[in-house]
């Protein structure tokens, strides 16, 4: 996907705008201080490498054609942005269920498949994790806030393990 030609439209959720939005939302939560202490990590997400990105790579946005090919749907937010955003989205929001079940086999298939087929620079595990954190923090406001916060905090507590997993899976040691 990231080998597609870069489009002239920016990704709908610019990193700095998302960080500003998170700073503003922090006061809405009973865990505001802890939440606010994490927003600086969103600001660290590099704009490079950039490519055409989708932003919500997950199974609800994929359909299978009769010939077996997979098609990625819901491109309304797509545009040019940091690749880390596509790679980060599923790390917490998909591969960790809200009940804290971790799906390492799904994550390994996704990241190893990406690394094997990538023709460009792959973001560092730290950039991928920060991007995952951005998505997890942004999604708190949509539903199950307490449960999603618990999932985000769980992932943060497992950060060293997840970074090692990413490094091993995408081949960066």
DOMAR-607563 format. One record per residue (C-alpha): residue in three letters; residue number from 1; x, y, z. Coordinates in pm, whole numbers, plus 50000, padded with zeros to 5 digits. Layout:
BEGIN
(ala NUM (X Y Z))
...
//
This chain:
BEGIN
(unk 1 (50000 50000 50000))
(unk 2 (50275 50247 50085))
(unk 3 (50423 50194 49740))
(unk 4 (50121 50370 49590))
(unk 5 (50200 50710 49441))
(unk 6 (50193 50984 49704))
(unk 7 (49869 51178 49679))
(unk 8 (49844 51557 49696))
(unk 9 (49594 51540 49983))
(unk 10 (49729 51524 50339))
(unk 11 (49609 51252 50574))
(unk 12 (49291 51376 50745))
(unk 13 (49442 51359 51096))
(unk 14 (49769 51555 51099))
(unk 15 (49993 51451 51386))
(unk 16 (50031 51796 51542))
(unk 17 (49657 51866 51517))
(unk 18 (49587 51531 51684))
(unk 19 (49832 51616 51964))
(unk 20 (49664 51954 52016))
(unk 21 (49323 51787 52021))
(unk 22 (49443 51536 52280))
(unk 23 (49582 51815 52499))
(unk 24 (49240 51984 52488))
(unk 25 (49051 51662 52566))
(unk 26 (49272 51565 52861))
(unk 27 (49064 51766 53107))
(unk 28 (48756 51563 53017))
(unk 29 (48898 51252 53181))
(unk 30 (48935 51158 53549))
(unk 31 (49287 51039 53456))
(unk 32 (49371 51377 53296))
(unk 33 (49721 51411 53442))
(unk 34 (49827 51063 53330))
(unk 35 (49665 51117 52989))
(unk 36 (49830 51458 52943))
(unk 37 (50170 51308 53033))
(unk 38 (50147 51093 52720))
(unk 39 (50051 51351 52458))
(unk 40 (50413 51461 52405))
(unk 41 (50474 51118 52256))
(unk 42 (50226 51192 51978))
(unk 43 (50424 51504 51889))
(unk 44 (50734 51285 51838))
(unk 45 (50581 51098 51544))
(unk 46 (50796 51185 51250))
(unk 47 (50653 51303 50922))
(unk 48 (50911 51081 50756))
(unk 49 (50889 50837 50604))
(unk 50 (50574 50961 50440))
(unk 51 (50351 50788 50191))
(unk 52 (49989 50744 50097))
(unk 53 (49834 50604 50412))
(unk 54 (49492 50467 50502))
(unk 55 (49488 50535 50876))
(unk 56 (49257 50255 50996))
(unk 57 (49392 49926 50872))
(unk 58 (49171 49667 51041))
(unk 59 (48948 49375 50948))
(unk 60 (48630 49582 50944))
(unk 61 (48785 49780 50656))
(unk 62 (48883 49473 50452))
(unk 63 (48675 49259 50219))
(unk 64 (48774 48954 50021))
(unk 65 (48695 48927 49652))
(unk 66 (48575 48595 49505))
(unk 67 (48926 48541 49362))
(unk 68 (49074 48566 49714))
(unk 69 (49229 48912 49680))
(unk 70 (49179 49142 49976))
(unk 71 (49047 49494 49925))
(unk 72 (49098 49776 50175))
(unk 73 (48784 49990 50215))
(unk 74 (48700 50324 50381))
(unk 75 (48958 50556 50229))
(unk 76 (48782 50877 50334))
(unk 77 (49062 50988 50573))
(unk 78 (49344 50861 50348))
(unk 79 (49617 51091 50228))
(unk 80 (49988 51153 50256))
(unk 81 (50123 51109 50606))
(unk 82 (50368 50923 50827))
(unk 83 (50376 50549 50753))
(unk 84 (50401 50491 51128))
(unk 85 (50032 50586 51156))
(unk 86 (49924 50289 50944))
(unk 87 (50160 50051 51120))
(unk 88 (50073 50183 51464))
(unk 89 (49695 50174 51440))
(unk 90 (49649 49798 51484))
(unk 91 (49915 49751 51754))
(unk 92 (49688 49865 52038))
(unk 93 (49347 49916 51874))
(unk 94 (49329 49579 51693))
(unk 95 (49586 49333 51828))
(unk 96 (49489 49410 52190))
(unk 97 (49123 49346 52265))
(unk 98 (48949 49571 52515))
(unk 99 (48962 49277 52761))
(unk 100 (49346 49295 52724))
(unk 101 (49380 48977 52519))
(unk 102 (49692 49012 52301))
(unk 103 (49692 48846 51958))
(unk 104 (50063 48796 51881))
(unk 105 (49996 48562 51590))
(unk 106 (49784 48824 51411))
(unk 107 (50034 49098 51491))
(unk 108 (50329 48886 51372))
(unk 109 (50152 48805 51044))
(unk 110 (50073 49173 50983))
(unk 111 (50416 49316 51067))
(unk 112 (50623 49035 50914))
(unk 113 (50413 49050 50598))
(unk 114 (50458 49426 50582))
(unk 115 (50835 49404 50635))
(unk 116 (50871 49128 50374))
(unk 117 (50681 49326 50111))
(unk 118 (50800 49677 50194))
(unk 119 (51016 49848 49935))
(unk 120 (51085 50156 50146))
(unk 121 (51203 50260 50487))
(unk 122 (51012 50105 50775))
(unk 123 (50954 50331 51076))
(unk 124 (51131 50237 51397))
(unk 125 (50949 50033 51662))
(unk 126 (50940 50347 51879))
(unk 127 (50768 50548 51603))
(unk 128 (50518 50266 51549))
(unk 129 (50444 50249 51922))
(unk 130 (50399 50627 51950))
(unk 131 (50161 50614 51653))
(unk 132 (49970 50328 51818))
(unk 133 (49944 50541 52129))
(unk 134 (49807 50834 51926))
(unk 135 (49529 50618 51787))
(unk 136 (49451 50457 52124))
(unk 137 (49427 50795 52296))
(unk 138 (49212 50944 52017))
(unk 139 (48970 50650 52030))
(unk 140 (48899 50688 52403))
(unk 141 (48626 50944 52340))
(unk 142 (48418 50731 52105))
(unk 143 (48304 50453 52340))
(unk 144 (48398 50250 52645))
(unk 145 (48635 50522 52767))
(unk 146 (48740 50349 53089))
(unk 147 (48792 50015 52915))
(unk 148 (48989 50173 52631))
(unk 149 (49201 50369 52880))
(unk 150 (49277 50044 53062))
(unk 151 (49385 49891 52729))
(unk 152 (49608 50189 52647))
(unk 153 (49769 50182 52993))
(unk 154 (49818 49806 52964))
(unk 155 (50000 49853 52631))
(unk 156 (50215 50129 52783))
(unk 157 (50304 49898 53071))
(unk 158 (50401 49636 52811))
(unk 159 (50593 49883 52595))
(unk 160 (50936 49721 52629))
(unk 161 (50791 49382 52531))
(unk 162 (50601 49534 52238))
(unk 163 (50906 49725 52113))
(unk 164 (51112 49407 52124))
(unk 165 (50832 49221 51943))
(unk 166 (50819 49489 51672))
(unk 167 (51197 49497 51633))
(unk 168 (51212 49120 51595))
(unk 169 (50910 49103 51364))
(unk 170 (51004 49386 51127))
(unk 171 (51372 49295 51137))
(unk 172 (51513 49594 51326))
(unk 173 (51739 49494 51613))
//
